[in-house]
């Protein structure tokens, strides 16, 4: 499984984490989670870690199963 951060910094910043399952015969990018102003910074093998700039916090969440 590959996770990709895609989005734009323009028009209010809209970011999506998408996943691509390379074990599928014809892999397709599937949007998983959408963010506003929350760029991804790190995946430690268990959690995604990022900063939430508006709240001045660090957040963590796990990928879908």
Order of alpha helices (4+ residues) and beta strands (2+ residues): beta-beta-beta-beta-beta-beta
